[in-house]
Structures are given as structure tokens and as C-alpha cells.
Amino acid sequence: MQHLPFAPGAGPGKAVKPFKWSYCNPKNPGIIRINKLQVSPSPLPSPGIFYVTMEEETLAPLNSSKVQLSVKKLGFINVPVPCITKFGSCTYGDTCTLLDEMEKENYAGLLGPIATALKNIYHKKGLRYKCPVPRQKIKVTKEKFPLPATSSVMKTFLQGDFKATIKLIDNKSNKEFFCINVEMSVSTGCTGWLCGRR
């Protein structure tokens, strides 16, 4: 399990879950190899800015595939997070068009700016994100991503610790070719059971 021990913003007595990631099957990580993945700060601030350092290599051309997300909110009882406004435990049907759709529709009022930032990185580095995606390497260091303010409902929903499993499944063969687990904390400044109410 890879992780960042640094957790800025954690006050005395306040436990903050550091960002962690791991392959679902370390013995067979698939055709997307992640050599480094760091996300900071922890918790991620909403609204605010977070930073990503990543070294990743795509070992074979990628065509249309679906993304399956399974998300749980961690606590005394881990609670599955449903797919709400295309955010949470969702299945996205086609990676070929996902970033453009995410940007245009601004999923959950959150993911549009993140999609724009990702597309800018691909353009800046001369890489492809549209199918077919060739074999390529991506290396970024502390790239800045915006996390917008949310609605009152999403503010309550996003506050806390989360674990997600991310799978990529080829649409033609229906075979899974990539899977990772991610853990992170998000802070929206929400406190108490009434947080997020107007």
C-alpha cells in the first residue's frame, strides 16, 4: 500500500486518513502501470486546491472501455455511496468520451474543472486521451487541480473518509484490465449533523 504520511491541517487529537493506493491484484497489475501516485494535502479541501504527482505507463493501446467505481464512506459502519448526479459508485460507459462529457456536464458540480485540468495536462505534454490511446508515459509533479465549492447537500455528502475501487473493463472483450483501490479524506468544513443545511 502506497501512502503519504504527511497530513497537513490535522490539529491535535484530529485523525486524518492519509491518501493511499494499491493494486487490487499486485501480482497482475494490468496494462496500466503506476510507478508513483501521490495526492496532497490530506484531507482534500473543498473548496480548495489539491496537487497530484504521478508516474504512469500505458503498456498497450487502449480502446473503448468502461469505468466502474465502487465507493464506501468509512466510519463505525462503512456505508456504500450511491451514484448521485454521476458521482459516487457509478459506471461510466466509454473512456473515449468520458473527459469531454465530464467537462461539459460538470458531474456533481465538481468534476468539470478537474476534467479540464486533466485535458490541459495531456495537451501540454503532447499525449492522447481520446481513443485509440497509444502506448505512452505520463509524468507530472505537483500538478494543481481545483476542487470547487459544493451544494449544501454535497457538502455533507463529501465530508469524511472514503475508500474507492476503480476498475477499467474493455467494452469489446468485457475483460478487466486495470484495478486499483484508493483511500482518502475530504474536508468541506462541515461539522455536526446539521452541517450543510441552510
NUGUMI-572305 format. One record per residue (C-alpha): z, y, x; residue number from 1. Coordinates in nm, 3 decimals, m for minus. Example, Ala and Ser with C-alpha at 12.3 -4.5 7.8 and 13.67 -1.06 7.14 Angstrom:
<site <0.780 m0.450 1.230> 1>,
<site <0.714 m0.106 1.367> 2>,
END
This chain:
<site <0.000 0.000 0.000> 1>,
<site <m0.106 0.334 0.145> 2>,
<site <0.112 0.634 0.073> 3>,
<site <0.212 0.987 0.165> 4>,
<site <0.581 1.017 0.248> 5>,
<site <0.576 1.396 0.209> 6>,
<site <0.672 1.517 m0.137> 7>,
<site <0.680 1.899 m0.143> 8>,
<site <0.864 2.062 m0.427> 9>,
<site <1.123 1.788 m0.457> 10>,
<site <1.458 1.953 m0.499> 11>,
<site <1.799 1.799 m0.427> 12>,
<site <1.854 1.493 m0.642> 13>,
<site <1.499 1.504 m0.775> 14>,
<site <1.299 1.188 m0.712> 15>,
<site <0.925 1.239 m0.678> 16>,
<site <0.685 0.945 m0.658> 17>,
<site <0.452 0.990 m0.360> 18>,
<site <0.081 0.926 m0.401> 19>,
<site <m0.001 0.561 m0.328> 20>,
<site <m0.311 0.347 m0.350> 21>,
<site <m0.401 m0.016 m0.284> 22>,
<site <m0.692 m0.252 m0.341> 23>,
<site <m0.647 m0.485 m0.639> 24>,
<site <m0.766 m0.768 m0.413> 25>,
<site <m0.714 m0.673 m0.046> 26>,
<site <m0.894 m0.989 0.071> 27>,
<site <m1.209 m0.885 m0.118> 28>,
<site <m1.217 m0.503 m0.145> 29>,
<site <m1.578 m0.494 m0.265> 30>,
<site <m1.876 m0.286 m0.158> 31>,
<site <m1.691 0.046 m0.157> 32>,
<site <m1.458 0.059 0.142> 33>,
<site <m1.187 0.322 0.156> 34>,
<site <m1.058 0.378 0.509> 35>,
<site <m0.835 0.672 0.421> 36>,
<site <m0.724 0.833 0.095> 37>,
<site <m0.455 1.099 0.079> 38>,
<site <m0.376 1.332 m0.213> 39>,
<site <m0.121 1.613 m0.194> 40>,
<site <0.110 1.771 m0.294> 41>,
<site <0.333 1.536 m0.487> 42>,
<site <0.380 1.593 m0.772> 43>,
<site <0.035 1.732 m0.854> 44>,
<site <0.082 2.075 m1.013> 45>,
<site <m0.081 2.166 m1.344> 46>,
<site <m0.191 2.438 m1.334> 47>,
<site <m0.247 2.445 m0.962> 48>,
<site <m0.445 2.313 m0.667> 49>,
<site <m0.440 1.973 m0.504> 50>,
<site <m0.600 1.850 m0.183> 51>,
<site <m0.787 1.531 m0.100> 52>,
<site <m0.854 1.372 0.238> 53>,
<site <m1.083 1.070 0.222> 54>,
<site <m1.298 0.846 0.436> 55>,
<site <m1.512 0.611 0.226> 56>,
<site <m1.820 0.399 0.287> 57>,
<site <m2.062 0.255 0.033> 58>,
<site <m2.192 m0.070 0.181> 59>,
<site <m2.478 m0.139 m0.065> 60>,
<site <m2.692 0.065 m0.305> 61>,
<site <m2.521 0.139 m0.638> 62>,
<site <m2.694 0.143 m0.974> 63>,
<site <m2.562 0.196 m1.324> 64>,
<site <m2.206 0.075 m1.370> 65>,
<site <m1.913 0.142 m1.599> 66>,
<site <m1.572 0.271 m1.500> 67>,
<site <m1.269 0.108 m1.660> 68>,
<site <m0.938 0.292 m1.634> 69>,
<site <m0.606 0.138 m1.731> 70>,
<site <m0.321 0.391 m1.716> 71>,
<site <0.053 0.349 m1.767> 72>,
<site <0.323 0.616 m1.777> 73>,
<site <0.612 0.488 m1.570> 74>,
<site <0.973 0.502 m1.680> 75>,
<site <1.255 0.285 m1.807> 76>,
<site <0.976 0.123 m2.007> 77>,
<site <0.620 0.153 m1.875> 78>,
<site <0.405 0.284 m2.159> 79>,
<site <0.026 0.225 m2.175> 80>,
<site <m0.159 0.555 m2.206> 81>,
<site <m0.434 0.551 m2.471> 82>,
<site <m0.775 0.712 m2.425> 83>,
<site <m0.729 1.067 m2.559> 84>,
<site <m1.025 1.309 m2.551> 85>,
<site <m1.187 1.093 m2.280> 86>,
<site <m0.873 1.095 m2.064> 87>,
<site <m0.631 0.806 m2.007> 88>,
<site <m0.710 0.436 m2.045> 89>,
<site <m1.080 0.492 m2.103> 90>,
<site <m1.408 0.317 m2.028> 91>,
<site <m1.691 0.542 m1.909> 92>,
<site <m2.025 0.377 m1.974> 93>,
<site <m2.252 0.494 m1.692> 94>,
<site <m2.165 0.621 m1.345> 95>,
<site <m2.521 0.756 m1.317> 96>,
<site <m2.442 1.037 m1.561> 97>,
<site <m2.061 1.048 m1.550> 98>,
<site <m2.007 1.354 m1.330> 99>,
<site <m2.262 1.563 m1.521> 100>,
<site <m2.111 1.464 m1.857> 101>,
<site <m1.757 1.519 m1.734> 102>,
<site <m1.851 1.867 m1.613> 103>,
<site <m2.043 1.961 m1.928> 104>,
<site <m1.789 1.829 m2.179> 105>,
<site <m1.480 1.914 m1.969> 106>,
<site <m1.296 1.594 m2.061> 107>,
<site <m0.944 1.666 m2.195> 108>,
<site <m0.983 2.029 m2.090> 109>,
<site <m0.901 1.913 m1.736> 110>,
<site <m1.179 1.718 m1.569> 111>,
<site <m1.469 1.965 m1.585> 112>,
<site <m1.359 2.173 m1.281> 113>,
<site <m1.278 1.854 m1.089> 114>,
<site <m1.628 1.718 m1.158> 115>,
<site <m1.779 2.049 m1.042> 116>,
<site <m1.578 2.033 m0.719> 117>,
<site <m1.693 1.674 m0.657> 118>,
<site <m2.058 1.763 m0.715> 119>,
<site <m2.026 2.057 m0.474> 120>,
<site <m1.893 1.823 m0.204> 121>,
<site <m2.188 1.586 m0.250> 122>,
<site <m2.436 1.875 m0.235> 123>,
<site <m2.267 2.032 0.069> 124>,
<site <m2.274 1.707 0.264> 125>,
<site <m2.627 1.608 0.156> 126>,
<site <m2.508 1.298 m0.029> 127>,
<site <m2.618 1.145 m0.360> 128>,
<site <m2.404 1.089 m0.667> 129>,
<site <m2.690 1.004 m0.905> 130>,
<site <m2.839 0.656 m0.925> 131>,
<site <m2.952 0.484 m0.727> 132>,
<site <m2.674 0.578 m0.486> 133>,
<site <m2.776 0.463 m0.137> 134>,
<site <m2.553 0.327 0.135> 135>,
<site <m2.365 0.631 0.259> 136>,
<site <m2.041 0.753 0.414> 137>,
<site <m1.817 1.027 0.279> 138>,
<site <m1.559 1.205 0.492> 139>,
<site <m1.361 1.502 0.359> 140>,
<site <m1.046 1.666 0.493> 141>,
<site <m0.811 1.854 0.263> 142>,
<site <m1.083 1.939 0.012> 143>,
<site <m0.947 2.166 m0.259> 144>,
<site <m0.954 2.063 m0.627> 145>,
<site <m0.836 2.269 m0.924> 146>,
<site <m0.604 2.127 m1.188> 147>,
<site <m0.624 2.365 m1.487> 148>,
<site <m0.353 2.461 m1.732> 149>,
<site <m0.343 2.228 m2.030> 150>,
<site <m0.284 2.248 m2.402> 151>,
<site <0.074 2.217 m2.526> 152>,
<site <0.011 1.856 m2.630> 153>,
<site <m0.145 1.759 m2.296> 154>,
<site <0.135 1.941 m2.109> 155>,
<site <0.387 1.695 m2.247> 156>,
<site <0.149 1.402 m2.206> 157>,
<site <0.078 1.472 m1.836> 158>,
<site <0.433 1.531 m1.717> 159>,
<site <0.573 1.235 m1.522> 160>,
<site <0.483 0.936 m1.307> 161>,
<site <0.169 0.727 m1.362> 162>,
<site <0.002 0.410 m1.239> 163>,
<site <m0.369 0.354 m1.291> 164>,
<site <m0.609 0.069 m1.219> 165>,
<site <m0.968 0.179 m1.161> 166>,
<site <m1.249 m0.076 m1.185> 167>,
<site <m1.623 m0.045 m1.137> 168>,
<site <m1.837 m0.304 m1.318> 169>,
<site <m2.213 m0.337 m1.273> 170>,
<site <m2.389 m0.281 m1.605> 171>,
<site <m2.669 m0.526 m1.528> 172>,
<site <m2.471 m0.822 m1.393> 173>,
<site <m2.138 m0.735 m1.558> 174>,
<site <m1.969 m0.817 m1.227> 175>,
<site <m1.672 m0.618 m1.099> 176>,
<site <m1.744 m0.484 m0.751> 177>,
<site <m1.459 m0.241 m0.688> 178>,
<site <m1.096 m0.213 m0.799> 179>,
<site <m0.801 m0.005 m0.678> 180>,
<site <m0.451 0.076 m0.802> 181>,
<site <m0.322 0.433 m0.781> 182>,
<site <0.026 0.578 m0.836> 183>,
<site <0.102 0.949 m0.865> 184>,
<site <0.325 1.212 m1.020> 185>,
<site <0.216 1.517 m1.220> 186>,
<site <0.426 1.825 m1.292> 187>,
<site <0.333 2.063 m1.573> 188>,
<site <0.664 2.249 m1.563> 189>,
<site <0.761 2.061 m1.877> 190>,
<site <1.134 1.983 m1.926> 191>,
<site <1.325 1.829 m2.215> 192>,
<site <1.198 1.652 m2.523> 193>,
<site <1.083 1.981 m2.679> 194>,
<site <0.859 2.072 m2.384> 195>,
<site <0.505 2.158 m2.479> 196>,
<site <0.594 2.277 m2.826> 197>,
<site <0.505 2.630 m2.920> 198>,
END
